[in-house]
Amino acid sequence: MNLSNRIKNFDKSNMLNLLLSFPDQFQQGIEIGKAFDFKIEVKKIKQIVHAGMGGSAIGGDLIFSYLQDELTIPFAVNRGYFLPSYLNQSSLVIISSFSGNTEESLSCYEDARSRNAQILCITSGGELAQKARQDKIPMITIPGKMQPRAALGYLTLPILVALIKANLALLEKANFDETLALLKAKAQAYSPQCPENEALVLARKLYNKVPVIYCANDLLAVVANRWKCQLSENAKTVSFSNVFPELNHNEIAGWQIPEKMLKKFQIIYLKDRFDFSRNQSRMVITKNILEAITNPIIEISTEGNSSLTRLFSLIYLGDWVSFYLAMLNKVDPTPIEKIQRLKDELNKIS
């Protein structure tokens, strides 16, 4: 495969440039958060709900994964048209819609308004921005003109910084610095200029396979879901994810029939050195069971010290893997024709 020719022929919307510039987006996201003046009566907040869909929701998952050990109030990510019934004026609802036109997010915005909840919006524009300005709702405005899945830095870092400024979360500056340094190093390491880089090697192992992403339900559940979504949207490859210990109570039993298809699946373990010891044991035992009937399991571990760095180390790798797999599959990673068709069909009946 001539990688340069593949990129020239199939990366028509230049997803490669978005990947290479992601460290800059990460840093810009921090600065956007610092510049945003988020005033809120913290003592009145009894729960936080982050409402969004797709690429606009995963930032909430990432924030929760990072903050889960220090949160003193409930934090939930809401994917749907309506918010949980317990929300009221003591709730902080974060409405996240990259385009500002996501119908589920707009529905949640109106739902939050009807409950007199405190609202924070994050968007690049659209109807949500118009509503927020009209209703004088606090809003973080982020750059647009890209796919939401390519804007994770913009959709995550400003909210995280805003929560820190509102004394709803803690973070040492060193965590940002370490993460940014790793992203800058990996942007070079995963570049097409390094022809046998880790991301490309992994993509080759997934070519013509159905990826199945497994991890412990400690820190990395959001990362496994991110890999699944990126492989689906960028590489147009159907893929699946699940977590330990839950998959040991059901899914593991399904690795039996149809026997002839089991070799078409490729299991990937995402691992963190701080995974709970019982989950680590489960992963070893499960590996011994499943490798007898399917392909050898690929194991990938986090890098870095802080949990923020460890999260982004595997998120960034997965994004690159999905890009290279798109090149192997000879598809443009940017268009999402089936999703757009679905939206068009929905618009006809709304």
N, C-alpha and C positions, 0 to 999 in steps of 0.2 A: 504493500500500500504506500503510495506517495502521499504523505500526510499533508504537505503543502497544497497539492492539487485538490485533495478532498476538501480542505478548508475553503479554498478559493471557489470551488464549484458548488458547495452545499451550505456554507455559513453565510447566506445572502444578507442577513440582518446584523452580522458582526457580533454574535454572542461572544466570540473570543475576546473582543475588546472589553466587554463588560466583566468577563472573568479576570482578565489581566488588571483591570482598574478597580477591582473590588476592595483592595486595601485602602484606596483613596475614598471610596464610598463609605467604608467603615469609619474612617477619620472624619469625614464630612457629617456623618450621622451623629457623631459625638458633638461636633460643633453646633449642629442644628439644635440639639437638645440643650446645650449650654446657653444658647441665645434665647430659648423659649422661656418666658416668665410664667411659670405654672404656680399660681396661688390657689391653695386649697386648704380647707379646715380639716387637717389630718385627723384630729380626735373624733370627728364625726363619721369617718369612714370605717365601716364594719366589714366590708367585702369589696373585692375588685373583680370585675368581669371584663374580659377582653373579647370583643365581638368582631368577627371577620370571617372571611372565606379564603380558601386556597393560600396563595402566597401572602395574602394580607393577614391570615390567621396564624401562620407559623411563627411570626415574630412573638405572638403571645405565648405560644408553647415554649419558645426559646427563653423568654424572660422568666416564665414559671420554672423551667428546669434550672436556670441559674440561681434563682432566688428561693427555691423551695425549702432550703435548710434554715433560712432566716425569716421567712414570712410569719407574721403573728396574726394575720387575718386571712380568711379564705381568698384564693385567687383561682378563677376558672376561665377557661377559653370556651367561648360560645360560637358554635357553627350552626347557623340556622336563621330562621326569620324572626323568632321571638326569644326574649330573655327569660331566665328563670323567674318563677313567680315570687320568690323571696326578695327581689330587688325593690328598693325604696329610696327615700332621700338620704339614707346612710350608705348608699352604694356609689362607688366610682365605676362608671362604665366607659371603657375605651372603645370607641368606634373606629375600626381600621378598614379603610378601603383605598387601595392604591389609586384606582381610577376615579373614585368618588361616585361611581354609578352602580356599584354592586347592589342588586335589589335586596338581598338578605340583610346587608349592612344598613341600608336606608330604612328597612323595616325595623331593625333593632334600634336605630336612632330615634324613630318616632315612639317606639315602645319605652325607651329610657326617658324620653321627654314626658310621656304620660305618667310615669312613676315618680317624677320630680327627682330623678337620680342626678348626681353630679356627673357631667359628661366631659370627656376629652376626645377630640377627633384627630385623626392623622390621615392625611390624604394629599394627593397631588393636585386636586381640583374637583371638577365635576359637580354633580348635584349636592353631594355631601358638603362641599366647601360653601356652596351657595346657602344651604340651610344653616350651617354653623355661623356664617357671617350675619345672616338675617336674624338668627336667634341669639346672637352674641354668646356663642359657645366657644370655649377655648379650643384652638385648633393649631396643630403643627402642620405646616405646609412643607412638603418634600418634593424634590425634582421628579418629573414624570418622563414620558417618552421612552419607556422600556416595559418589558413584561414584569408583572408583579414579582414573579419568582426570582427575577434578577435584581430585585431591589431590597433584599433582606436586610442589608445594612441600614438603609433609610427607614425601613419599617420597624426595626428593632431598637437601634441605639438611641434615637431621640426619646422614645418612650421610657427606656431604661434610665436615661439621664434625668428625665422629668420626674420619675418616681424617686430618684435619689435626691433631687433638689427639694422635693416635697416631703422629705424625711420618711418616705414609705419603703425605702430600700437603702442598703449600704453597699458601697463599692470602693475599693482602694484604687487610686489612680494607676498603680502598678499593674493591675489586671488589664486595663485598657492598653497600656504600653506593651505588655508581653504579647497580647493577642495581635496587636498591630504589627509587631516585629515578626511574629510567626507568619502572618498573612503575606507580608512583603517578601519573606524568604521563599514561601511556597509559590507565590506568583511567578517567580523565576524558575523554581524547581519543576513546576508542572507545565511550563511553557512549551509550545511546539519546538522551541529552539533546543530543548533537551529531548531528543527523539525516543529514548527508552525510559522516560520518567514513570514514576509509580502509577499515576492516574491512567496513562495510556496502557500500561501493562495490565492493570486491572480491567480496563475496558475490553481488552482483547480476550480476557478470561470470561467475560460476560457475553461476548458475541455469540448469537444464536442460542442463548440460554435464557431461562426465566429467572431473574434475580429474586432471591428471598432473603430479606435483611432481618437478622435476629440480633437482639442485644438485651442486656439486663434492664429492667424497669427502674433504674436508679437515676442516672444522669442522662442517658443517651436515647431514651425513647423518642424524643423530638428529632434526633438525628436520623434514626432508622426511618421515620416517616418522611423526613426530608429527602433521603436517598430514594425512597419509593416514588415520591412525587416528581423529583427531578428526572429520574429514569423514564417515567411515564411521559412527562411533558417535553423534555429535551430530546431523548433518544427514541421516543415513540415505542417504548418497550414495556409491555405489561409486567409489573413486578408487585411484590407483596412484602409486608413487614409484620413482625410480631415481637413480643417481649417475653423474657423470663421473669417470673416463674409461670405466668399465665399459659404460655404455649405448651408447657408440660402437662397441663390439665385437660388438653383437648387436641390441639393441632398436631402434636407429635404422633397421635394415633392414625392420622390421615396419610402418613408417609408409608403407604402400602399399596394402594390401588389408584390409578392403573399402573401396574408395575413397569410396563414398557416406557412410560413417560418420565419416570423418576430421574433418569439421567439427563433430562432436558432442563432440570432445575439446578441453579447454582446458589448454594447457601453462603451468605457472608456474615461473619460474626463481627460486630462492632464492640470493642472492648475498652474498658477503662480500669486502670489499676485500683481504683477505689470502689469498684463494683462490690456489692455485698457478698461475703464469702460463700453463702449458700447458693447464690446465683452463679458464682464462678464454678462451684461444684456441679450445678445443674448443666452448665454449658459444656463441661468436659464429658459428663455422662451422655448427654444428648448427642454430642459429636461422635462418640463411640458407637452409638446406636445407628445414627443416620448415615455415617460414612460407609456402612456395610451395604447400603442400598442405593446411594446416590453418589455424586462427585465429592472429592475431598473438599472440606469446608475451608473457605478463605477467611483468615483472621486478620483484622486490622485494629490497631490500638491508637488511642488518643495520644497527642503530644502536648507538652506544656505543663505548667504547675497549677495555675488557677483554673477553676471549673469553666470560666468563660473561654479561656484559651483552648482548653481540651474540647469543648463543644465546637468551636469554630474550626479546630484543626480537622475534624472529620466532616463537618458540613462543607468546608471549602474543597476537600478532596473529593467528596461525592459530587459536587457541582462539576468539577473537572472530568470525573469519570463519565458522567452523563453526556457531556459535550463530546468527548472522544468516541463514546459509543454511538452517538448520532453520526459522527463522521464515518465510522465503520458501517453503520446502517444506511449510509448515503441519503440522509435526510437533513433538512434545515431544522436546527433545534428551536428556532424562534416561533414559527407559526403553530397554532394549536387549533387546527381546522375543525375537529370534532366538537371542541368546547364552543367555538364560535357558532357552529351550526346549531348546537343546542340552544344557545342564547337567542339566535335569530328565530328559531321555532317558538321559543317561549314568548318572544315579543309579539308574535302573531296572535297569541291567545290572551295577552294581558289587557 
